[in-house]
Amino acid sequence: MSFLNLNNMDLKNTDFTDDISYDYETYRILIDSSLDTNSVTDKGNYTVTFTPLTNTSNQLLINIGTLKNVIAVRLLGYSFPNSVTGTLYNILSIDELKDNRIYSNVNDVDGSFEILFSDNSNTSVTYSNPKTVPTEYHYYNPPISKLSKLTIKIDSYKESDGNITSNTSDHVLYLEIQTRQPIKKLL
């Protein structure tokens, strides 16, 4: 598991961080489900926690502490192994990030966080190279006051049979989380 915590000062020039009365922070989080095979027993439905918990069943730990005042989240990249054949797309749902969701006529897609497509448009796609084109930000207004975990669910739509099933293959997700805190004024 890898984690980078970067101060990204150019955020103050973007459309959602123009208010100079806040200090903005960027957290980039890489989740690799293949590295901790003892903890995650269901790779299609697990939890990533940011603070150590006593119950470690089906969860991964990225020990960064609770994130406060989350204003935006986006998916920077993802990767699935070659063995995931016949998958037209994967459906990424994150329970804690449901405010900005996808609306669809497909029940399992409705309410999800992102749809993960392959570069290949034929019906027998495989995911071998990481997708590194970032998605658009999901904005939260009001901000999410506390974020201490991500409950991740990944389902796959298989064109061969038209069914949506849990994707239990190893995968990598690369997320960016933006937070803001009021700047404390010195007297």
N, C-alpha and C positions, 0 to 999 in steps of 0.2 A: 504494500500500500504506500502511496506517495502523497505528500501534501505540501503545497506551497502557499505561504501567506504573504501576499505582496501588497505594499502600499502603492496604489496607482493614482498619482496626483493628477493626471490628465483627465480623470473622471469629472473634475469640477467643470470641465468645458462641454460635457455631454448634456443632452436634453433633460435628464432626470437628476442631475447633481449640480445644478447651477447655484443652489442656495449655499452661500459661503458661511452660514451660521452652523453648518454641520461638518464633521470630519468623516470622510468616506473611506471604507476599507474593502478590499477585494480578497476573497478566499477562493483559491483554486483547489479543487478536490479531485483526486484520481482514485477511483474505486476499481479494484481488480479482484473479481470474485474467485480467481484461480489460486490466489496466494494463501488463503486461510481455509483450507478444506475441512479442518476440524470444527470450525465454528458455524459455517454456513452449510446446512444440509439441504436446503431448497433454494437453488440459485435463481429460481423464477419468482421468489417471494421471500424477501429478507429485510433486515433493518441495519442501517448504518447509524451508529451512535457517536455523538461527539463528546460524551462524557462517560466514564466507566460506570457500568451498571452491574448489579449482583447477578442478574439473570443474563447469561451470555449465550443462550440458545438461539441459533439461527441469526446471529448478528455479527457485524464487523465493527471494530472500533477505530475511529480516527480521533485521537485525543486532542481536540482543539478547544473544548469547552463549548458552552451554549452560546450560539450567535444571537445577538440582540439587534432588533430593528432592521430586519431583512427587507430591503426595498426592491431587489431584483435578482432573478436567477436565470441562467441560461445553460444549455448543454453545449460544451465546446467540442466534444468528440465522443466517439464510441467505436467499439470493435467487437465482433463476434467471430468464432472460429469457422474454418472451412466446413466443418461437419454439419452446419445448419443449412441444409439444402431444401429447396422447394419453398422457402419462406419468402412471401411477397413483401411483408413488412413486419416489424416488431412494434409493440405498443408499450411505451414506458409510462407507468403510473407512479406517482409519488404522493402518498396520502397527505402529507403535511403541506403540499403545494397545490391544493385543489382550487384555489381562488381564481386562477387564470388557467382555464382548461380548454381543451379542444371539444368542440361540439360536432357530433356526427350522427348519421343515421345507423351506424354500426354500434350496437349497444356496448360492446367491450371497448370501443375507442372513445365513446362519449365520456368526458370527464378525465381523460388521460392527460399527462404532462407533455409528451412528445411522441411523434410517430417516427420510427427509425427505418429509413429506406436504404436500399442498396444503390450503388451507382449503376448497376446492371439492371436493365429494364425487362430482361427476358424472365420467363416464369420459373426458372431454376436458379435463382440467385444464391450466391454464397457471400458471406461476410468474412473477408480475410484481411483487408487493409483497413486501418482506422479511418473513420470519417472525421476530418478535422475542420470542416467548415462550420463555424458556430451558428447556432440557431438564434432567433430573435430573443430578446429579453422577455421574461415574464415579470411584469411589474406588480408590486403589492402596495396599494394605497387604501387604507393605512398600512404601514409596514407590519410584517409579522413580528410581534414583540419578542418572542423567544423561539429559537429553533435548535433543539438538542438532538434531533435524529431525523433520518429520512427512511421511511418505509417504502421500499422499492418492490415493484411488481412488474415483471416483463412477460408479456404474452406474445405469441407468434401467430400470424395469419398465414396458413399454408394454402396456397392456391390449388394444390392437387386434390384436396378433399373439402376445401372451403371452411375448415374448422379453425377455431381460435383455441390454442392450447398454451399452457405454461411453458416458457422457454427456460429449460433447466441447464443450458450450456454455459460454460465459463464465458465471461464477457468483461469488458472494461468500459466504464463511464467516466467522463471527464466534465465536471461541472464548475461553473463560476458563480459565486454568491456575493452579492453586494450588500453591505450594511452601512448604516449611518448613525452617528452619535452626535448629540449637540456639543458644540465646542464650549468648553468651560472658560468663562471669561475671568481673567485675572484682575483683581481690584487694585 
